[in-house]
Each structure stands twice: as structure tokens, then as C-alpha cells.
Amino acid sequence: METIAAISTPNAPGGIAMIRISGPDAVQIAAKVFRPANGQDITRMHGYTCAYGSISDGETLLDDAVLTVFRAPHSFTGEDTAEITCHGGIYVTKRILQLVFAAGAMPAGAGEFTKRAFLNGKLSLTQAEAVMDVIRAEGEFALRQATLARDGRLGKEMRALTDRLVGTLAALSYWMDDAEECPPELDPDTLQRNLSQIREQMFSLSAHYQNGRILREGIRTVLLGLPNAGKSSVMNWLCGSERSIVTEIPGTTRDVVREYVKIDDFTLILSDTAGIRETGNQIEAIGISQAKREAEQADLIFYVVDASVGLSDYDRELLEQLSDRAVAVLWNKTDLPAVPAPELPFPVIQCAAPSERSTEKIFAALNRLFSEIRFAGVPSVLNERQNQLILRAISYIDRAADGLKQGIPLDLLYTDLELAAKQLQEIEGEHIADETVEAVFSQFCVGK
């Protein structure tokens, strides 16, 4: 296997930068570019040891540096690894990487260090995927979920489910071979109960994924309401900048304006939309149609009401249509003579956008609306690959359970249960196609 190298720190100026070299010749290549201050033989360094020295290109000193050596299999990749830590200038870091390439290393591909860790048995596939989720985490929920998976909690859940299925398959195989009596675990009621429990656990994992996606990737949030309710002012308040055009002319906003907004631990993918009303203007009608589509796909709707006007019959009609959705009513323009906010089945937030400064009331409403799906200390499926495999496994379990109810011979259940087990094993990286492995790690950054 080739020895690879890449810069593993961001491509930006910083205090330090790190170049990672991994493979059978990692230490020998490092010895060609790094000069230890004490003159020691780098190739004889033990794992988990460091040396201070310098990097030179011929007679030209490039930088002071620290070399850290890890010996196989006790490294992140499971291979001999050398890491050069230097000052974090972009130019000097790239010059040192060029020297490493000239000394015999090959450029690492996207996610290649983590892929080697997976191939060398240092990480399961869910742990490897969690590494990237740790890097991408933008909030406490996302970080905790990724950490649980990286520490193997998700894999443990997968293995427990797989073991239950494999145990059932073993009993079926034993019975089909030469057993005179059916094992007790294959009693139809016992088997049906076992399959139901396995399905329930898998369904729970999938449900956690669907809920967790909202907090990991961002809450798709739409500003909805009548023209001149102040949606664009609310948009500018939450964004902290003039993101939307604000005028007194109804129908000013026609295109959907979208922005990411961070409120404490929540990330909102916030969309400002056209005011909802009956109109004969063809262009405005298109904007209203877009607003309705955005609302249909949203995780959360901020329904904005002009507090100086109050709740109209049309507002009530629209809110009634949203009764089964996550909605918070923004009782806006409270800096004007305002109508008292009525009792509504949604959180009501009084505000005066865009002069409002605090977002504490917004945060409190988000906490209330999404309290049930916030982090509960249980591992969650982290991506669509994992979720689709679980859903496939559920479909095979359902087919086996339906067959059992219809009284089909037990030996005909074997194929469906075997296929269900294989889906769960693939989540952890067993029986997985090379193309899938490449697809997973191609989403990583170079250097990780």
C-alpha cells in the first residue's frame, strides 16, 4: 500500500498546521525532510514520541517543527504514521507538503486516512462516518449524537439487533437440518413477539434520525403571514442584517429569500416569503404559490401578525390550516399601538422587528416546540445511507412477520430474515460493496 500525505488542518492562516503522513514508509519519508535538533535517528523513534527540529529545502530553512511518530497498529489509520506540526502559514505548510511528496509520499484522497482506519479494523463504518459528523457539528445536539456514534454506541445497537436476527436464523437452520422438534424460540407466538421487538427498535432508530436531522442540519423555517405583517423586518432582525427589502408597499417580497440563522443551539434555515393574499398580479401570485410550497415542506412556521391590526379572519383561517404543524405566532409591531394578543394553541411571541434585540423568546419557543426531539442520551442514525438500510431491514422483517401470520412454513422465513440481517451488517461495514465504501469516504475532506 502506498504511503500518503496531506495537510490535516484548515487551509487558512493559523497558529499551527499539521501534515499527516501514513503508510509503510511514513517514518522514512519524514526522516528525509525533518532534521531533529538532537541529531537522533528518526527511523528508530518509538510510537507516541515527539522530536523537535526543523524543515529545510536544501540549505534553505523553511520552519521549526515538531515530529510525532505513531507505530502500527497503534495509530489512527492502523499504519505507521508521522505528523509534522509547523507554523500555520499557508505558503510554508504547502512548501513542506511538496517536500514530503518529493520524498516519496502520494497525495491523500478525500477521507483516505479515515478509510484506511476502517479498512484496517480501527473503526467500524458508523464510527468512521461519525468522524465527519463531529467535524460538521454546529451545535450541542449534533456533536453529542456524532460522539455517541464515534464511541461505538450506535454500532453496539446495530450489533445487538443483528445478533438477535442471527440467533433466530441459527435456530431455523438447526431445525431445517435435522431437528426432530422445533426449538422453543421458533414457536410462532414467541417468534412473532421477537420480530415485533426487533422491528420496534429499528423503527425507533429511524424515527430518531428523522427528528435528529432537524437539529443536526437545521430547522427549515418559513416566515408566513399577510402582506405588511413585517415578515421581512423579522427576517432582518433574526439575521442581524438587511437581508430582505422592507417597504410599506404590500407585496414587496415576491421571491423566497433564504438565510441560515443561529439561535443558541438551534440552526434555522430561514425563508422569507411573499405575503399571503388574493391577488390579480400574476408575478405576485407566483410568489404566493412559492410561499405555500415552502410552508408545506417546512419543519417550523413563524406566522407573523401585525399587532397594530390584530388577527384577521383570513389569519385565523390560515392558522387553522396549520393546526397540526409546528407553528409559533410572532405578534409583531408591538412598538405601535397594539391589539392584545389572543389565546392561541401556538406559542405567541411579542416583538417589534427589526428594532428587537433579544432572541430569548424565540429560543424559548424553539425549546417548547422541539423539546421531545432534543438529545435524550440515545444513539441516533446519522445519515441517509444508514437510515435506508434500516428501512429495508424493516421491510424484510414486516414481510417475514406477515408470512408468519398467514401460516407459511417456517423455512420460507429464512431468506427474509437473512436479508434483514445483512442490511444491519452493512450499516457497520460488513458485506459492503467497494463502491459504497468509496462513496462514503468521498464526502470527507482531504486530510481526514
N, C-alpha and C positions, 0 to 999 in steps of 0.2 A: 504494500500500500504506500502511496506517495506521502511525503511529508508536506503539509500545507501550512500556510501562514496568512494572517490578516490582522488589520487593526481592529481591536475589540472595543474600543472606546468611541464616543461620537466624533464625527468628522467636523469638529469645531474647536476653537482655541479653549484651553483649559489648564488647570494646574498640572495634571499629569495625563499621559496617554499610555496605552498598553498594546503591545504587539504580541499575539499568541502564535506559537509555532507548535504543531502537533504531528507526530508520526515517528517512524523508526529512527530517523536521522535528526530529530529535533535538537538534541543537545549538541551534536556535532556541528550542525549548521549555526547554532547560536555561538559556538566557540570561534567560528570564522569571523564574526562581526563584533563580538564583545570582548573587551580586554579587562580582566579583573584587576583591581588595584593592588591586590596582594600577590599577583602572579600565579595563582593556583591553576591547576588543570581542570577546566570546566567539565570535561568529559568524565571526570571522576567524582563529580558532585553527587551527593545523595539526594533523594527526593525530599521535598519540603524544606529545602535550604535555599538561601539567597546569597548573592555576591554583589558587591558594589564595584563599579568600574566605569568604563567609557566606551563610546561607539565612535569609530573613526572610519572615514572613507579614504584609504591610502594614508597619507600623512595629515589629512585634514580632520581635526577633531569636530565631530558633529554635536555630541551632547554627553553629559554624565547620564548614567543609567543604573538600574538595579535589575539583575537577572534572577528569576526564581525558577527552580527546576522541580518538576514532578516526575516520578518514575512510574512506568506501567507496572501493574494495572491501577495504581493508586493516584489517578488523576481524573479530571472531569471527563475526558474522552476515553479513558482506559488505555491511552498510549503514552509514550514518553512525551512530555510537554515542557517547553521553555517559554517563559513570559518575560519580555523586555519592557520595563517601565521607564519611560523617559519624560522630559518636559512636554507639555501638551500643545506645542505649536503644530499647526497643520503641516507646514513645509518640512520641519525636521522629522516629524513622525513618518511622513511619506518617504523621505530620503532613507531612513533606517529600514523601512519595509522593502524598498528597492534593493538595499544591500542584502537583506535576507533572501530575496528572490534570486539575486546573483549568486548567493552561496548554495543554492540548490533547492529551495522550497518552491512549491507551486502555490498560486493564489487559491485561497479557500473559496468555495461556492457559498451561496446563501444557506445559512443554517448548518454548514458542514461539520462544525465542531460538535454541535448537539446531535446531529445524525450519527456521527461516529460513536458518541456516548451511547446512543440507542443500539446501534449495531453491535457494540462491544458489551452489551448487557449491563451498562451502568445506570440506565434509565429505562423505564417502560415507555411506551408511546404516549400515554396520557401524561406522564411526568415530563417528557420532552416537550409536548405541546404547552404544558403549563409554564415552562420557562419563558416562552414568548408572551404568555398572558401576564406574567409578572412584570415583564418589561413594558407592556402596553397599559398596565393598570393605571387608571386615572382617579381612583377613589378607594376608600377603605373596603367596600364590599368586593370590588373586583380583585383587589390584592389578596384578601383573605381567601377567596374562592380559589385563586390561582395557587396560593401557598398550600392549601389543603391538597390540591391535585399534585403539586410538585413533591409534597412529602409522602405521597403514595396512598392517601386516604381514598381517592376515587378508584384507584387500581384495586385496593382492598375490597371495596364494594363490588367491583366487577368480578373479581375472583371468587367472592363468596356466592354470587349468583350463578356463575359458571359452574362452580363445584356442585351446587345443588342440581343443576341440569345434568352434569356428568354423572352424578350419583344415580339419577333416575335412568340414564342411558345404560349405565353398568348393570343395573338391576334388570332392565329389559333385555340386554344382551345375554346375561346369565340365564334368564328364563327361556329365551328363544333357543339357546344352545341345547340344554339337556335337563332343565329343572323339571321335576315331577310336579311340584306345587308352585303356585305363583307367589313370589316374595310379598310380604305384607305391605311394602311401600308401593306395590303396583295394584293394591286394592283400589277399585275405581273411585271411591269416595276420598280415600287418602291421596291418591294421585291428583284428583281434581282440586283438592284443597291446596296441595303443594304447588301446582301450576298457578293457581289463583294468587297465592302469596308471592311467587316469583314475579308474576305479571304486575302486581300492585307495586312492588319495589321498583321495577323498571319504569313503570308509568310515573312514579314519584320522581325518579331521576330526570325523566324527560320534562316533567312539569317544572322542576327546579330550573332546568335550562331555559325554558320559555320565559319564566319570571326573571331569572338572573340576567338574561340578555338585556332586559330593560335597564338594569342598574349597571351592567358592565359596559354596554355600548352607548347608552344614552336613552333618555325618555323622549320618544317622538311626541313633541308638544305643539299644539296648534292654537293660535290666538284666533278666537271666533267671536262674532258679535255683529251688531248692526253698524252701518256706516256712522262715522264720527263718535263711536263709543270710546275711542282712544287706544285702539289696538296698536297702532304704530308708536304711540308715545310709550305704551307699556313695553313694546319691543326695545325701544331705545333705552328705557330705564333698566331693563334686565341686562341688556348688552353693555351698558355703560358708555354708549357712543351713539352718534346719529346714524343708526343703521337703516331706518325707514324714513321716508319723506312724510312730514306731518303738515297738513294744511286744514283749514276749516271747510274745504270743499268735499262733500260726500263723494265717495268712490275714488279717492286719490290712489289708494293701493289697489293694483289690479293683478300684478304678478305676485307669486309666492316669494317672500324674502325669507331666507333660512340662515340661521346662525347657531353655533354651539355656545351654550351659556353654562357656567359652573356656579351652582349654589350649594355651598358647603360640600357634602359628599355626593350630591346629585349632579349629573350632567344632563342638561336639556338640549335636545335638537329642536330649537325653537323656530317655528314658522309663522310669519305674519301674513295674513290672507286678506282678500277683499271683503268688505262689509257685505253681510247677507241682506238682500232686499230684492223686491221685484223691480226689474229694470227693463227698459226697451233698448238700452245701449248694448249693441252686440259685443263690443270688446269688454265692457264691464261684466256682461253675462258670462263670458268665458272665464273671467277671474273668479266669479262667484261659484261657477261649476268646479273650478280647481280647488277652491276653499272647501267645498263639500267633500271632494275626494280626499283631500288632506285629512279632514276630520274623520272620515271613515277608517283611515289607516293609522290614526294617532293612538298612542298609549295614554295620552293625557290631553284634555282640552281646558284651556283657560278661556272661560266665557266672559268677555268684557262688557260691562254695562255702564252707561253714562249715568252717574249718580245724580246729576242735576236734572235729569229727565225721569229717571226711575225705570222700573221694569214694565215694558210694553206687553200687550197681548201676544205680539209676534215673538218677543223674547221668551215668554212663558211657553209658547208652542214649541220653539226650538229646544228649550231646556227639557221639555217633556220627552222629546225625541231622543235626548241624551241620557235618559234616566238610568240606563244600565251601563253607562260609561264612567271612566274616571274623570271627574269634572271639578274644577274649582272656579267659582264666580269671583271675578275681580270687579268690585264696586268702585269704579274709577271716578276721578274728578271730584274727590271729596273736599278739595280746596275751594270749590264753588258752593253756593247754597245747595245743599244736597237733600234728596229724599231719603228717609231712613231705609236701610236695607231690610227686605222682608225675610221671614223664615223660609229657608230653602233646604232641600235634602242634600245639599252640597256644602263644602267649606266656602265661606264668604270672606274675602279679603278686601278690606277697605284701603284704598290707596289714592295717590294723587300723582300719577305718572305725567311727565318724566321727572318731576322735582323730588319724588320719593327717594329716600336714600337707603333705607334698610330693606333687606330681603328676608328678615327673620320670619315674617308672617307667611311668605311663600314657602320657606323651609318647613315651617310647622305644618302647612297644608300637605306638602310632599310626604312628610313623615306619616301623616294620618292616612293619606291615600295609598301609600306603598309600604305600610308597616308590616303587612303579612308576608311580603316577599323580601324583606330585608334579611341580612345574613342571620342564619339560625344555627350556625356551627356544624352544618352537614355539608358534605361534598356535593358539588353540582357538576353536571355535564357542561363542558366549556365551549364546545363548538358544534357546528352543524354536522361534521363528519361523525362525531360520537353520537349525536342525537339521532341521526338517520339510522345508524347501526342498531341502536336501542329500539327504535320504532319498528325496524324489520324483525328484530328478535321478538317483539311483542306480537307482531302479525303471525309468526310461526307458532308461538305459544297459543294464541287465540285459535288457530286452525286445529292444533292438537286437542285443545280443550273442547272445541265444538265436536270433533270426531269422537272424543270420549263420551260426550253426552249422547251422541247418536248410536253408541254401542259398537263402533267399529273395532276390529281385533286390535289388541294392544301392540302387536308387532308393526302395524301400519303407522303407529305414532312415532316410531323411531326416527324416521327421516326428518319430520318437522322439528322434533326436539334437538336433533343433531345440528340442523341448520340454525336454530336459535342459539345454541351454544357457540357455534362458530362466529356468529355476529358479535357476541360479547367478547370472545377471544380476540377478535380483530381490533376491538377498541384499544386493547392493551398492546397490540402489535404482533400477535400470534397469527400465523396463516395469512399474512398480509402480502399483497402483491407489491413488487418493486415500484410499480408506477404510483401506487398510493403513498409509499414512503417518500418518493421524490416530490409528490405534490404537497405533502405535509410540510416538508422542510424548505421547500421553495418559498414559503411565505415568511420565513425567518429573514433577519437582516444578515448581511455578510459580517463575519466576526463573532457570530454567536453559534 
